[in-house]
């Protein structure tokens, strides 16, 4: 969730006039942060997870499930709970109580009125007890939220609601589509959080673009899908708003599902992990080294195969959110020659990273993005203020964007003890890794936010991916691992991650050798990995053509390792899990803890190898084998009800060891649908949290 300020927002024509002032004051606040905090040291790494829920309401009589727009009521119920309040409360946004304990989780609102966000009450440490507490804490949070909902409501961890934007009454209460802010022909304005920031953000993005946002997702072509597919929900005869002309001007593409509002993207849920580094140097290193991992984890957590009641031919959410908040004008998009705008901008403000920022000597100039756009005046000003050129380039790139939501009250006085103007732009650059300076009002260090992962259906899965990426950061820092690839390759990888079944069918650019040239063996042995684990004596600057440093690899090779050598004679990639296991060997974890952690690593290992399916694969197959599915890519109301009922049951029963995944190799059974030839489908084969079959 971004910056939630209160005030009088400016409509876009007025906000545009104040954009330069906000940028200038934001940069002054950044320099003030830099001077105060560049030498800030913390004792150890801390980290936290962020879980987002959809709140759904089941109608068992009519076999319907709807989005519940009771976010405010649920948060109020949590805040009014006397027992929770005695312990410090769970909703700091609504409560004026002292948190006498930091054990209680915290709940926040999100963009959609059907969403909740939860975080642990305090940051996690790197101790192994903390790692093993993550899953129970996630379950506890879900239960607390459930306890403050109505009996027929539930918190579901799906990326998107499968029928958001259909023509039926998919919300409770129901509101008709359209409204002055979104101007959508599919969604009502009431679907968004009423906090003034959110409708203003949506309206000003649309106004800055000069048209509605345009989201087209390729349809999944099944045996009865019309060819060409023309989205039947699109109304070409609407004349409520000037932007209704968009579809008549070609906004809705053939063979695609069309969406037209910010809520289709920002109404998505995800799993985010934030790390507090011990200092800025460590933070910058983590930012760089985690960047190439982003597309890998996006594909590995794929969980978004349905939009607006249709199966689509992609598996993840990222590009849909990117397009949902894309405020670029036709000139910035390259559709028209530059006349009123300053530059052509290659990416949306929600996109993969375009910068590296570490002072690591292994960072070669060839790794940088050759198409990077920066504001040279801001870059020069930051360098003159004492910031090194590399980090100044990063922020000068972020600040090519306009502030979208500007409050008039904030323009009266520049307060260098605050960060509101800086965060106005920083927090609306939604990149897949975010570098976060310390806030002005808390004793917090430099942070790195890992943003690409999809939310998973079960708490076991969400805990597994959280724990895995934490352990990867420990291995990176302990072994001085080097995952640098050129930024354009990471950008390509992010696109590849969207492909259906990319986790098994596609290959990703990844660095072949994560170790520097001069290395020593850990404890003189291979530490249990497929390739001897080598601890670098010191990082060295690589030499030779950068194209020789990386290769196309499968997710299985990246996660589990590659035994086969490359054509240039380099040994195969060791694998992220073997690297993590070598790290665990090096810190002498006790046997019981290793066994507990192995359950989580086993999920990652099997997901990468294809032994367990992704959530996207499972949902797609659930739909295709359902008795009501007609092979036409349509996910109807009854089918959606059964799907979400099954998802809720899986979590409630604790069938989490492999998540709600079909196991590869399970018995195949033919299923005939409406007289069409039988298609094979897989039976359920869940694993319990201890890894044994049911």
ABEGO torsion letter per residue (X at the ends): XBBBBBEBBBBAAAAAAAAAAAAAAAAAAAAAAAAAAAABBBABBBBBBBBBBBBBBBBAAAGBBBBBAAAAAAAAAAAABAAAAAAGEABAAABBBBBABAABBBBBBBABAABBBBBBABBBBABAAAAAAAAAAAAAAAAAAAAABBAABBBBBBABBAABGBABBABOBBBBBEEAAAGBAABBAAABBABAAAAAAAAAAAAAAGBBBBBBBBBBBBAABBOBBBBAABBAABAABAAAAAAAAGABBBGBBBBABAAAAAABBBBBBBBBBABAAAAAAAAAAAAAAAAAAAAAABABABBGGBBBABABAAAAAAAAABABBAAAAGABBBAABABBBABBABBBBABBABABAABBAAABBAABBBBAAAAAAAAAAGBBAAAAAAAAAAAABBBABBBAAAAABBBAABAAAAAAAAAABBBABBBBBBBAABBBBBBBBBAABBBBABAAAAAAAAAAAAAAAAAAAAAGBBABBBAAAAAAAAAAAABBGAAAABBBBBBABABBABBBBBGGBAGGBABBBBBBABBBBBBEBAAAABBBBBAAAAAAEBABBBAAGBBBBAEAAAAAAAAAAAAGBBAAAAAAAAAAAAAAAAAAAGABBBAAAAAAAAAAABAABAGAGBBBAAAAAAAAAAAAAAAAAGBAAAEBBBBBGBBBBBBBBGGBBBBBBBBBBBBBAAGBBX
